[in-house]
Amino acid sequence: MPSKTIIDLLGDKAESILNHKCKIDKSQITLPSPTHVDDIWTYSNRNNRVLQ
């Protein structure tokens, strides 16, 4: 059970937020590969420090 403080902070939306069920099936989500940053962002104009 979530803490009373969290429930108080969420207010009247607490029930909806805390009991939300995702409608997207896991099989529909494509997870990024371990080399995602290199594959996608290497040739962008982003600073090397940002890409690290």
Secondary structure, 3 states (H helix, E strand, C coil): CCCHHHHHHHHHHHHHHHCCCCCCCHHHCCCCCCCHHHHHHCCCCCCHHHHC
